[in-house]
Amino acid sequence: MSQWVHPAGTTADADFDTRVLPGDPGWAHTGLQVTDLAAGESRTVETGELEYIVVPLSGGATVEVAGESHRLAGRSDVFTAATDVLYVPRGASFTLTSTTGGRYALCSATAREALPVSYLPAASVPDELRGAGTASRRVRNFGTPGVLAADSIIACEVITPAGNWSSYPPHKHDEEREGVETSLEEIYYFELRTEPGAPGAGNAFGYQRVYGTDERPIDVLAEVRSGDVVLVPHGWHGPAMAPPGYDMYYLNVMAGPGATRAWLICDDPTHAWVRQTWAGQAVDPRLTTTE
């Protein structure tokens, strides 16, 4: 299990608190680098064979690429609102500079084609309410097909209120089956908080489950806290569980070897029936389509 679970700081290097990249043991297609920057502090990245999406987790920034400066307004934190993002292609160099101090995620994936640099404002990020009842969650699809042009990367972020389950029913996407399933490895990056109005400060935590098949076994049941990463090379994954008292955020980065950029999944047939129960349940009232 330790190969796929990386507590906060355990993958750090001189520039990033979190560093997972293609070429790491057992890892081939996706990457994530996360860093805290003081106001005016910068990081420069050579993209090489990877394409990137720059995602402010907190704070604003400017990104210099190809002789142009792009301003990202950012946000106060991941639970408050969606953020604007910037796509940077392979074969480029970019410099990220924090404007007021903040935390920033650089999502990446192997790419065959270099597409143009593109900016997506926060107002254009689709805000999806998925599930119902205790399976309610909000999905912000800032880096999905049809929203952001890219070669291979698929990225989104999910808010799961305290006491709810997401990534549920358990599902997988580890085979190329035309029109049914795409092969995508996946990164989960977590942040958690004590829910607003709680009588104490708490010590926020959650859980993530990943399990495999007889042919491709994997067995992960991880307690996760802010800054932790869980990797999903294959297999059924879910639920991601937010215990009562603690809200969960996770950032997903996906890519794979297939020629088609698509998120096609199949549910674990043992648990797929759960979706049928949502029709008779209301969406958790703590979630709204806009903030």
C-alpha atoms as one frame of an Amber mdcrd trajectory, in Angstrom:
protein
   0.000   0.000   0.000   2.840   2.423   0.753   3.753   2.577  -2.943   0.399
   4.252  -3.670  -0.103   6.395  -0.543   2.129   9.439  -0.011   1.545  11.442
   3.187   2.137  15.194   2.977   5.799  16.057   2.523   7.060  12.556   1.734
   7.555  13.314  -1.981   8.943  16.835  -1.432  11.974  18.227  -3.217  13.688
  21.616  -3.024  10.871  23.409  -4.865   7.676  21.450  -4.198   5.967  19.993
  -1.128   4.376  17.360  -3.368   6.130  15.939  -6.422   4.688  13.016  -8.398
   5.721  12.729 -12.051   5.676  10.182 -14.864   8.710   7.944 -14.503   8.294
   7.490 -10.765   8.136   3.776  -9.847   4.983   2.243 -11.290   3.822   5.583
 -12.681   3.656   6.531 -16.358   1.199   9.239 -17.431   0.224  11.839 -14.797
   1.938  14.309 -12.511   1.258  16.714  -9.665   3.495  19.318  -8.054   2.205
  21.455  -5.169   3.995  24.373  -3.544   3.454  27.201  -1.077   4.772  30.562
  -2.280   5.219  33.839  -0.450   4.178  37.057  -2.177   6.562  37.635  -5.086
   8.093  34.150  -4.873   8.382  32.146  -8.103   8.823  28.665  -9.543   9.994
  28.001 -13.103   9.077  24.771 -14.870  10.312  23.297 -18.139   7.372  21.269
 -19.397   9.372  18.883 -21.601   7.053  16.083 -22.782   4.315  17.068 -20.311
   1.369  19.441 -20.623   0.309  21.376 -17.518  -2.706  23.001 -15.885  -1.811
  25.641 -13.300  -4.405  25.568 -10.494  -4.329  28.097  -7.615  -5.438  26.334
  -4.436  -5.264  29.628  -2.546  -4.082  33.070  -3.584  -3.565  34.658  -6.980
  -0.620  34.476  -9.352   0.887  35.499 -12.645   2.235  32.973 -15.146   4.854
  34.014 -17.689   4.937  31.757 -20.752   6.048  32.313 -24.346   6.749  35.984
 -23.653   3.266  36.710 -22.337   1.982  37.274 -18.804  -1.271  35.679 -17.671
  -2.954  36.747 -14.447  -4.765  34.182 -12.317  -7.152  35.741  -9.803  -7.190
  32.533  -7.762  -9.323  32.195  -4.615  -9.086  32.324  -0.848  -9.208  28.517
  -0.443 -10.414  25.374  -2.193 -13.679  25.160  -0.247 -14.812  28.719  -0.981
 -15.044  28.826  -4.774 -13.800  27.600  -8.121 -10.658  29.170  -9.565  -9.416
  30.275 -12.949  -6.700  28.038 -14.461  -4.071  28.188 -17.199  -3.158  25.436
 -19.661   0.514  25.275 -20.753   1.578  22.853 -23.520   4.518  20.492 -23.787
   7.800  21.929 -25.048   7.395  25.200 -23.138   8.832  26.993 -20.128   6.694
  28.895 -17.624   7.270  30.881 -14.456   4.615  30.971 -11.754   4.798  33.960
  -9.387   2.502  34.420  -6.403   0.939  37.874  -6.149  -0.081  37.853  -2.474
   1.133  34.475  -1.220  -0.677  31.189  -1.612  -0.641  27.517  -2.489  -0.528
  26.243  -6.057  -1.000  22.910  -7.827   0.636  22.086 -11.145  -1.273  19.214
 -12.751   0.495  17.486 -15.640   0.303  14.603 -18.083   2.284  13.128 -20.942
   1.286  14.735 -24.233   1.824  13.918 -27.875   0.713  17.294 -29.288   1.439
  20.860 -28.169  -1.774  22.864 -28.055  -1.912  26.665 -27.580  -1.669  28.240
 -24.136  -5.214  28.844 -22.909  -6.892  30.580 -19.966 -10.155  29.426 -18.387
 -11.906  31.955 -16.105 -13.571  30.733 -12.936 -16.986  31.741 -14.264 -16.575
  29.208 -17.106 -15.815  26.250 -14.827 -18.827  23.871 -14.850 -20.105  23.335
 -11.307 -21.798  19.928 -11.133 -23.828  18.491  -8.266 -23.381  14.732  -8.364
 -25.189  12.059  -6.369 -27.824  12.628  -3.675 -28.332  12.252   0.061 -25.120
  11.194   1.802 -23.536  10.569  -1.614 -23.913  14.265  -2.593 -20.806  16.118
  -3.726 -19.820  19.080  -5.887 -17.556  18.508  -8.900 -15.744  21.428 -10.556
 -14.799  20.306 -14.062 -12.099  22.824 -14.981  -9.918  20.412 -16.955 -12.280
  17.971 -18.624 -12.939  17.307 -22.329 -15.290  19.903 -23.768 -14.252  22.462
 -21.149 -10.480  22.824 -21.594  -8.605  21.898 -24.779  -5.710  19.540 -24.051
  -3.953  16.539 -25.537  -4.388  13.962 -22.759  -4.832  15.492 -19.305  -8.193
  15.326 -17.532  -8.515  17.172 -14.214 -11.253  18.218 -11.822 -11.824  18.912
  -8.127 -14.455  17.601  -5.742 -15.981  18.971  -2.526 -17.513  16.369  -0.203
 -19.357  17.778   2.835 -18.757  16.288   6.272 -20.428  12.903   6.681 -20.750
  12.247   2.928 -19.207   9.689   0.575 -17.903  10.479  -2.910 -16.173   8.531
  -5.682 -19.160   6.291  -5.080 -20.259   3.757  -6.178 -16.712   2.416  -6.616
 -15.680   2.564 -10.248 -12.691   1.937 -12.466 -11.139   3.163 -15.717  -8.182
   0.903 -16.428  -9.066  -0.762 -19.759  -9.501   0.548 -23.293 -12.998  -0.572
 -24.336 -14.367   1.626 -27.097 -17.363   3.626 -25.954 -17.392   1.905 -22.545
 -14.170   2.535 -20.619 -10.881   4.375 -21.044  -7.557   3.469 -19.441  -6.570
   6.298 -17.097  -4.249   6.324 -14.110  -5.343   8.839 -11.467  -3.935  11.053
  -8.722  -5.984  12.081  -5.677  -4.626  15.098  -3.758  -6.509  15.895  -0.532
  -7.223  18.894   1.640  -9.570  18.685   4.645 -11.058  21.138   7.109 -13.240
  21.172  10.204 -16.746  22.036   9.015 -17.865  25.663   9.559 -19.639  26.268
  12.854 -18.021  23.345  14.658 -17.575  23.874  18.415 -13.889  22.892  18.275
 -10.892  23.154  15.963 -10.785  19.397  15.345  -8.097  17.445  13.495  -9.518
  16.929  10.013  -9.111  13.558   8.323 -10.827  11.262   5.822 -10.450   7.880
   4.115  -9.787   6.623   0.590 -10.378   3.097  -0.706  -8.827   1.409  -3.768
  -9.156  -2.305  -4.534  -8.400  -4.498  -7.513  -9.429  -7.622  -9.346  -7.994
 -11.118  -9.096  -6.033 -10.448 -12.271  -4.762  -7.006 -11.174  -4.747  -6.839
  -7.362  -4.361  -3.656  -5.334  -5.507  -3.052  -1.763  -5.516   0.460  -0.271
  -7.511   1.760   2.682  -5.804   4.993   3.658  -6.458   7.625   6.279  -5.820
  10.937   4.532  -5.146  14.462   5.767  -4.359  17.773   4.063  -1.527  17.448
   1.575  -1.731  13.663   1.264  -1.748  11.919  -2.126  -3.240   8.570  -3.132
  -2.309   7.098  -6.527  -4.668   4.847  -8.482  -2.722   2.888 -11.127  -5.699
   0.579 -11.769  -8.633  -1.034 -10.011 -11.883   0.007  -8.384 -11.610   3.208
  -6.388 -14.043   4.696  -3.919 -15.502   5.613  -1.687 -13.663   8.735  -0.579
 -15.137   9.266   2.880 -15.528  12.545   4.773 -16.252  11.713   8.444 -18.867
  13.734  10.336 -17.293  17.043  11.363 -14.786  17.274   8.509 -15.233  18.527
   4.931 -13.109  16.909   2.209 -11.589  18.381  -0.942  -9.689  16.388  -3.520
  -8.014  17.274  -6.795  -8.004  14.565  -9.484  -5.474  14.310 -12.321  -5.985
  11.615 -14.968  -4.361  10.498 -18.213  -3.558   7.263 -19.996  -2.082   5.609
 -23.057  -5.193   5.720 -25.252  -5.579   7.942 -28.306  -8.949   9.300 -27.119
  -9.133  11.870 -24.312 -12.264  10.749 -22.497 -13.395   9.860 -18.965 -15.354
   6.639 -19.440 -15.905   4.551 -16.314 -17.632   1.387 -15.208 -19.098   0.841
 -11.748 -18.271  -2.153  -9.604 -21.334  -4.291 -10.415 -21.598  -5.314  -6.772
 -22.400  -1.727  -5.791 -23.797  -0.156  -8.966 -27.391  -0.478  -7.689 -26.730
   2.403  -5.282 -27.147   4.907  -8.140 -30.797   3.852  -8.482 -31.547   5.085
  -4.953 -30.573   8.677  -5.727 -33.775   9.386  -7.668 -35.762   9.389  -4.443
 -33.323  11.522  -2.438 -32.627  15.244  -2.320 -29.179  16.696  -2.898 -27.438
  17.589   0.357 -28.669  21.158   1.136 -25.128  22.238   2.061 -24.298  22.108
  -1.641 -25.433  24.636  -4.244 -24.588  24.979  -7.915 -22.856  28.324  -7.414
 -20.898  30.070  -4.664
